[in-house]
Every structure is written in C-alpha cells, then in structure tokens.
Amino acid sequence: MNARALDEKIKNERAKKAVALAMKNRWEEAVAVNQTIVRDFPEDIGSYNRLGKALSELGRNK
C-alpha cells in the first residue's frame, strides 16, 4: 500500500469513528476525533463540517 492510500485509509477510519461517536451523542469525543482529522488532513472538508456540528451540539460554535 502506498503512502497516499494509507493516508486515505487512516482518514476514512477516523471519519467513521467520528460519525459513530456523533450517532451516540458522544460529542466531546467526536470533537477530538474530528480535530485530529483537521490537523492531519486539512483539505478534508467533511471533517470541518462534522467538527462544526459537534461543537454546535456542545454549544461551542461561537
């Protein structure tokens, strides 16, 4: 597996984890996972959307 494919796999696994946490209303954990995606994959627009939703659910969307 090349580096790009590995990065994509890591990003997708984290995204699935973030969504699963959100579905369980585990917003603090969802924030943390999405923050790692944003940090490591800043081009991933979906992670910003998920992060914003999680922060909104926590009332921290200012």
Buried (B, 14 or more C-beta within 10 A) or exposed (E): EEEEEEEEEBBEEBBEBBBEBBEEEBBEBBBBBBBBBBEEBEEBEBBEEBBEBBBEBEEEEE
